[in-house]
Amino acid sequence: MTTYTPVERLVSSMRGRIIIGTALHMAIKELEKVEGAHRQVSTLEDMRSMLDSDIFINIHDEEE
C-alpha cells in the first residue's frame, strides 16, 4: 500500500489544483511586469503551459 503525505494528498486534490492554479496565475501576472534581460521568458512559457493543462485549475478571468 502506498502512503501519501498530507501535502501529496492536497496537491492531488481539487482544492490543491485550484490553489496551484491561482498561484500560477498570480505569478504569471507579476513576471509579465518584468522587462528586459531580467524577464524569465522560458519560465513564463512553462507556467502558461502548466496553467493551460488539465492538471491545474485557473479560476481567474484572462483580464484579471
Secondary structure, DSSP 8 states (H G I E B T S, - for coil): -----HHHHHHHSHHHHHHHHHHHHHHHHHHTT--GGG--HHHHHHHHHHHHSSSS---S-TT-
